Amino acid sequence: MKSKKYLIAIAIFGGMLFTAQAENFFQSDEDAPQIEKSRIKVPRHV
């Protein structure tokens, strides 16, 4: 029973580490320069 609790604790801890690593990966994308919107006006046909 004790080993089952340790296994569950290790699985939860590993999941938290994986989530933190994925969060850091996606935060680094925000530092990239943003693409500016085009200033060309496209006429709309109404």
HTML snippet that shows the backbone in 3Dmol.js (N, CA, C, O; Angstrom):
<script src="https://3Dmol.org/build/3Dmol-min.js"></script>
<div id="view" style="width:600px;height:400px;position:relative"></div>
<script>
const pdb = `
ATOM      1  N   MET A   1       0.831  -1.194   0.000  1.00  0.00           N
ATOM      2  CA  MET A   1       0.000   0.000   0.000  1.00  0.00           C
ATOM      3  C   MET A   1       0.871   1.252   0.000  1.00  0.00           C
ATOM      4  O   MET A   1       0.545   2.258  -0.631  1.00  0.00           O
ATOM      5  N   LYS A   2       2.006   1.165   0.736  1.00  0.00           N
ATOM      6  CA  LYS A   2       2.906   2.308   0.801  1.00  0.00           C
ATOM      7  C   LYS A   2       3.515   2.594  -0.559  1.00  0.00           C
ATOM      8  O   LYS A   2       3.641   3.750  -0.962  1.00  0.00           O
ATOM      9  N   SER A   3       3.895   1.532  -1.266  1.00  0.00           N
ATOM     10  CA  SER A   3       4.527   1.734  -2.572  1.00  0.00           C
ATOM     11  C   SER A   3       3.536   2.331  -3.570  1.00  0.00           C
ATOM     12  O   SER A   3       3.931   3.075  -4.467  1.00  0.00           O
ATOM     13  N   LYS A   4       2.259   2.009  -3.417  1.00  0.00           N
ATOM     14  CA  LYS A   4       1.238   2.570  -4.305  1.00  0.00           C
ATOM     15  C   LYS A   4       1.129   4.077  -4.094  1.00  0.00           C
ATOM     16  O   LYS A   4       0.989   4.829  -5.058  1.00  0.00           O
ATOM     17  N   LYS A   5       1.191   4.518  -2.848  1.00  0.00           N
ATOM     18  CA  LYS A   5       1.128   5.946  -2.550  1.00  0.00           C
ATOM     19  C   LYS A   5       2.356   6.665  -3.093  1.00  0.00           C
ATOM     20  O   LYS A   5       2.249   7.773  -3.619  1.00  0.00           O
ATOM     21  N   TYR A   6       3.525   6.034  -2.968  1.00  0.00           N
ATOM     22  CA  TYR A   6       4.748   6.648  -3.498  1.00  0.00           C
ATOM     23  C   TYR A   6       4.683   6.742  -5.023  1.00  0.00           C
ATOM     24  O   TYR A   6       5.103   7.740  -5.609  1.00  0.00           O
ATOM     25  N   LEU A   7       4.163   5.716  -5.646  1.00  0.00           N
ATOM     26  CA  LEU A   7       4.052   5.716  -7.101  1.00  0.00           C
ATOM     27  C   LEU A   7       3.103   6.822  -7.578  1.00  0.00           C
ATOM     28  O   LEU A   7       3.387   7.503  -8.564  1.00  0.00           O
ATOM     29  N   ILE A   8       1.990   6.997  -6.886  1.00  0.00           N
ATOM     30  CA  ILE A   8       1.050   8.063  -7.232  1.00  0.00           C
ATOM     31  C   ILE A   8       1.691   9.430  -7.010  1.00  0.00           C
ATOM     32  O   ILE A   8       1.512  10.333  -7.827  1.00  0.00           O
ATOM     33  N   ALA A   9       2.437   9.595  -5.915  1.00  0.00           N
ATOM     34  CA  ALA A   9       3.096  10.867  -5.637  1.00  0.00           C
ATOM     35  C   ALA A   9       4.143  11.188  -6.707  1.00  0.00           C
ATOM     36  O   ALA A   9       4.254  12.334  -7.142  1.00  0.00           O
ATOM     37  N   ILE A  10       4.901  10.192  -7.124  1.00  0.00           N
ATOM     38  CA  ILE A  10       5.920  10.407  -8.159  1.00  0.00           C
ATOM     39  C   ILE A  10       5.248  10.750  -9.491  1.00  0.00           C
ATOM     40  O   ILE A  10       5.747  11.601 -10.227  1.00  0.00           O
ATOM     41  N   ALA A  11       4.135  10.109  -9.807  1.00  0.00           N
ATOM     42  CA  ALA A  11       3.418  10.399 -11.052  1.00  0.00           C
ATOM     43  C   ALA A  11       2.882  11.830 -11.050  1.00  0.00           C
ATOM     44  O   ALA A  11       2.961  12.521 -12.066  1.00  0.00           O
ATOM     45  N   ILE A  12       2.342  12.275  -9.927  1.00  0.00           N
ATOM     46  CA  ILE A  12       1.826  13.639  -9.834  1.00  0.00           C
ATOM     47  C   ILE A  12       2.971  14.639  -9.948  1.00  0.00           C
ATOM     48  O   ILE A  12       2.853  15.641 -10.654  1.00  0.00           O
ATOM     49  N   PHE A  13       4.069  14.377  -9.263  1.00  0.00           N
ATOM     50  CA  PHE A  13       5.228  15.273  -9.312  1.00  0.00           C
ATOM     51  C   PHE A  13       5.794  15.343 -10.724  1.00  0.00           C
ATOM     52  O   PHE A  13       6.148  16.427 -11.188  1.00  0.00           O
ATOM     53  N   GLY A  14       5.887  14.217 -11.412  1.00  0.00           N
ATOM     54  CA  GLY A  14       6.369  14.196 -12.792  1.00  0.00           C
ATOM     55  C   GLY A  14       5.446  14.965 -13.719  1.00  0.00           C
ATOM     56  O   GLY A  14       5.911  15.657 -14.625  1.00  0.00           O
ATOM     57  N   GLY A  15       4.157  14.852 -13.502  1.00  0.00           N
ATOM     58  CA  GLY A  15       3.193  15.609 -14.303  1.00  0.00           C
ATOM     59  C   GLY A  15       3.327  17.100 -14.086  1.00  0.00           C
ATOM     60  O   GLY A  15       3.196  17.884 -15.026  1.00  0.00           O
ATOM     61  N   MET A  16       3.588  17.496 -12.850  1.00  0.00           N
ATOM     62  CA  MET A  16       3.789  18.922 -12.562  1.00  0.00           C
ATOM     63  C   MET A  16       5.050  19.436 -13.240  1.00  0.00           C
ATOM     64  O   MET A  16       5.051  20.545 -13.775  1.00  0.00           O
ATOM     65  N   LEU A  17       6.115  18.660 -13.227  1.00  0.00           N
ATOM     66  CA  LEU A  17       7.351  19.075 -13.892  1.00  0.00           C
ATOM     67  C   LEU A  17       7.151  19.195 -15.393  1.00  0.00           C
ATOM     68  O   LEU A  17       7.645  20.137 -16.013  1.00  0.00           O
ATOM     69  N   PHE A  18       6.430  18.247 -15.981  1.00  0.00           N
ATOM     70  CA  PHE A  18       6.164  18.292 -17.414  1.00  0.00           C
ATOM     71  C   PHE A  18       5.339  19.531 -17.769  1.00  0.00           C
ATOM     72  O   PHE A  18       5.610  20.192 -18.772  1.00  0.00           O
ATOM     73  N   THR A  19       4.340  19.843 -16.954  1.00  0.00           N
ATOM     74  CA  THR A  19       3.497  21.013 -17.201  1.00  0.00           C
ATOM     75  C   THR A  19       4.308  22.294 -17.101  1.00  0.00           C
ATOM     76  O   THR A  19       4.133  23.200 -17.916  1.00  0.00           O
ATOM     77  N   ALA A  20       5.192  22.384 -16.114  1.00  0.00           N
ATOM     78  CA  ALA A  20       6.019  23.580 -15.950  1.00  0.00           C
ATOM     79  C   ALA A  20       6.966  23.738 -17.135  1.00  0.00           C
ATOM     80  O   ALA A  20       7.194  24.856 -17.598  1.00  0.00           O
ATOM     81  N   GLN A  21       7.514  22.644 -17.625  1.00  0.00           N
ATOM     82  CA  GLN A  21       8.421  22.718 -18.768  1.00  0.00           C
ATOM     83  C   GLN A  21       7.663  23.161 -20.018  1.00  0.00           C
ATOM     84  O   GLN A  21       8.180  23.968 -20.791  1.00  0.00           O
ATOM     85  N   ALA A  22       6.464  22.659 -20.231  1.00  0.00           N
ATOM     86  CA  ALA A  22       5.666  23.057 -21.385  1.00  0.00           C
ATOM     87  C   ALA A  22       5.278  24.529 -21.287  1.00  0.00           C
ATOM     88  O   ALA A  22       5.260  25.232 -22.297  1.00  0.00           O
ATOM     89  N   GLU A  23       4.968  24.999 -20.086  1.00  0.00           N
ATOM     90  CA  GLU A  23       4.607  26.409 -19.888  1.00  0.00           C
ATOM     91  C   GLU A  23       5.783  27.312 -20.216  1.00  0.00           C
ATOM     92  O   GLU A  23       5.601  28.351 -20.851  1.00  0.00           O
ATOM     93  N   ASN A  24       6.980  26.939 -19.799  1.00  0.00           N
ATOM     94  CA  ASN A  24       8.165  27.744 -20.113  1.00  0.00           C
ATOM     95  C   ASN A  24       8.440  27.763 -21.609  1.00  0.00           C
ATOM     96  O   ASN A  24       8.907  28.772 -22.136  1.00  0.00           O
ATOM     97  N   PHE A  25       8.160  26.672 -22.294  1.00  0.00           N
ATOM     98  CA  PHE A  25       8.374  26.607 -23.733  1.00  0.00           C
ATOM     99  C   PHE A  25       7.454  27.581 -24.457  1.00  0.00           C
ATOM    100  O   PHE A  25       7.883  28.280 -25.375  1.00  0.00           O
ATOM    101  N   PHE A  26       6.185  27.628 -24.043  1.00  0.00           N
ATOM    102  CA  PHE A  26       5.240  28.507 -24.724  1.00  0.00           C
ATOM    103  C   PHE A  26       5.449  29.960 -24.354  1.00  0.00           C
ATOM    104  O   PHE A  26       5.119  30.837 -25.153  1.00  0.00           O
ATOM    105  N   GLN A  27       5.979  30.255 -23.183  1.00  0.00           N
ATOM    106  CA  GLN A  27       6.257  31.637 -22.809  1.00  0.00           C
ATOM    107  C   GLN A  27       7.391  32.210 -23.640  1.00  0.00           C
ATOM    108  O   GLN A  27       7.417  33.416 -23.886  1.00  0.00           O
ATOM    109  N   SER A  28       8.324  31.388 -24.075  1.00  0.00           N
ATOM    110  CA  SER A  28       9.439  31.895 -24.872  1.00  0.00           C
ATOM    111  C   SER A  28       8.962  32.359 -26.238  1.00  0.00           C
ATOM    112  O   SER A  28       9.625  33.184 -26.867  1.00  0.00           O
ATOM    113  N   ASP A  29       7.818  31.844 -26.721  1.00  0.00           N
ATOM    114  CA  ASP A  29       7.287  32.278 -28.006  1.00  0.00           C
ATOM    115  C   ASP A  29       6.741  33.702 -27.934  1.00  0.00           C
ATOM    116  O   ASP A  29       6.682  34.385 -28.956  1.00  0.00           O
ATOM    117  N   GLU A  30       6.342  34.162 -26.750  1.00  0.00           N
ATOM    118  CA  GLU A  30       5.804  35.512 -26.619  1.00  0.00           C
ATOM    119  C   GLU A  30       6.891  36.561 -26.804  1.00  0.00           C
ATOM    120  O   GLU A  30       6.593  37.699 -27.166  1.00  0.00           O
ATOM    121  N   ASP A  31       8.131  36.201 -26.563  1.00  0.00           N
ATOM    122  CA  ASP A  31       9.232  37.141 -26.709  1.00  0.00           C
ATOM    123  C   ASP A  31       9.568  37.389 -28.175  1.00  0.00           C
ATOM    124  O   ASP A  31      10.259  38.357 -28.492  1.00  0.00           O
ATOM    125  N   ALA A  32       9.096  36.542 -29.060  1.00  0.00           N
ATOM    126  CA  ALA A  32       9.393  36.690 -30.483  1.00  0.00           C
ATOM    127  C   ALA A  32       8.696  37.933 -31.013  1.00  0.00           C
ATOM    128  O   ALA A  32       7.624  38.300 -30.530  1.00  0.00           O
ATOM    129  N   PRO A  33       9.297  38.582 -32.001  1.00  0.00           N
ATOM    130  CA  PRO A  33       8.660  39.780 -32.552  1.00  0.00           C
ATOM    131  C   PRO A  33       7.306  39.450 -33.180  1.00  0.00           C
ATOM    132  O   PRO A  33       7.146  38.443 -33.869  1.00  0.00           O
ATOM    133  N   GLN A  34       6.360  40.310 -32.927  1.00  0.00           N
ATOM    134  CA  GLN A  34       5.015  40.096 -33.452  1.00  0.00           C
ATOM    135  C   GLN A  34       4.933  40.593 -34.894  1.00  0.00           C
ATOM    136  O   GLN A  34       5.579  41.574 -35.262  1.00  0.00           O
ATOM    137  N   ILE A  35       4.145  39.915 -35.691  1.00  0.00           N
ATOM    138  CA  ILE A  35       3.951  40.310 -37.080  1.00  0.00           C
ATOM    139  C   ILE A  35       2.954  41.462 -37.111  1.00  0.00           C
ATOM    140  O   ILE A  35       1.853  41.363 -36.569  1.00  0.00           O
ATOM    141  N   GLU A  36       3.356  42.549 -37.750  1.00  0.00           N
ATOM    142  CA  GLU A  36       2.465  43.700 -37.837  1.00  0.00           C
ATOM    143  C   GLU A  36       1.396  43.447 -38.890  1.00  0.00           C
ATOM    144  O   GLU A  36       1.632  42.782 -39.898  1.00  0.00           O
ATOM    145  N   LYS A  37       0.214  43.996 -38.629  1.00  0.00           N
ATOM    146  CA  LYS A  37      -0.868  43.849 -39.588  1.00  0.00           C
ATOM    147  C   LYS A  37      -0.550  44.683 -40.824  1.00  0.00           C
ATOM    148  O   LYS A  37       0.099  45.725 -40.741  1.00  0.00           O
ATOM    149  N   SER A  38      -1.012  44.209 -41.947  1.00  0.00           N
ATOM    150  CA  SER A  38      -0.776  44.897 -43.207  1.00  0.00           C
ATOM    151  C   SER A  38      -1.528  46.227 -43.214  1.00  0.00           C
ATOM    152  O   SER A  38      -2.656  46.308 -42.729  1.00  0.00           O
ATOM    153  N   ARG A  39      -0.906  47.260 -43.761  1.00  0.00           N
ATOM    154  CA  ARG A  39      -1.546  48.568 -43.827  1.00  0.00           C
ATOM    155  C   ARG A  39      -2.293  48.761 -45.139  1.00  0.00           C
ATOM    156  O   ARG A  39      -2.856  49.828 -45.383  1.00  0.00           O
ATOM    157  N   ILE A  40      -2.301  47.748 -45.974  1.00  0.00           N
ATOM    158  CA  ILE A  40      -3.010  47.833 -47.250  1.00  0.00           C
ATOM    159  C   ILE A  40      -4.492  47.634 -46.984  1.00  0.00           C
ATOM    160  O   ILE A  40      -4.902  46.646 -46.374  1.00  0.00           O
ATOM    161  N   LYS A  41      -5.298  48.597 -47.456  1.00  0.00           N
ATOM    162  CA  LYS A  41      -6.741  48.505 -47.271  1.00  0.00           C
ATOM    163  C   LYS A  41      -7.336  47.742 -48.453  1.00  0.00           C
ATOM    164  O   LYS A  41      -7.120  48.112 -49.607  1.00  0.00           O
ATOM    165  N   VAL A  42      -8.068  46.698 -48.169  1.00  0.00           N
ATOM    166  CA  VAL A  42      -8.713  45.908 -49.214  1.00  0.00           C
ATOM    167  C   VAL A  42     -10.142  46.399 -49.343  1.00  0.00           C
ATOM    168  O   VAL A  42     -10.893  46.366 -48.368  1.00  0.00           O
ATOM    169  N   PRO A  43     -10.538  46.859 -50.536  1.00  0.00           N
ATOM    170  CA  PRO A  43     -11.908  47.353 -50.699  1.00  0.00           C
ATOM    171  C   PRO A  43     -12.911  46.213 -50.552  1.00  0.00           C
ATOM    172  O   PRO A  43     -12.693  45.098 -51.025  1.00  0.00           O
ATOM    173  N   ARG A  44     -14.005  46.526 -49.888  1.00  0.00           N
ATOM    174  CA  ARG A  44     -15.074  45.531 -49.687  1.00  0.00           C
ATOM    175  C   ARG A  44     -16.159  45.747 -50.718  1.00  0.00           C
ATOM    176  O   ARG A  44     -16.575  46.881 -50.959  1.00  0.00           O
ATOM    177  N   HIS A  45     -16.614  44.685 -51.321  1.00  0.00           N
ATOM    178  CA  HIS A  45     -17.695  44.763 -52.287  1.00  0.00           C
ATOM    179  C   HIS A  45     -19.003  44.509 -51.552  1.00  0.00           C
ATOM    180  O   HIS A  45     -19.245  43.414 -51.045  1.00  0.00           O
ATOM    181  N   VAL A  46     -19.827  45.525 -51.504  1.00  0.00           N
ATOM    182  CA  VAL A  46     -21.074  45.406 -50.742  1.00  0.00           C
ATOM    183  C   VAL A  46     -22.221  45.084 -51.641  1.00  0.00           C
ATOM    184  O   VAL A  46     -23.352  44.946 -51.175  1.00  0.00           O
TER     185      VAL A  46
END
`;
const viewer = $3Dmol.createViewer("view");
viewer.addModel(pdb, "pdb");
viewer.setStyle({}, {cartoon: {color: "spectrum"}});
viewer.zoomTo();
viewer.render();
</script>
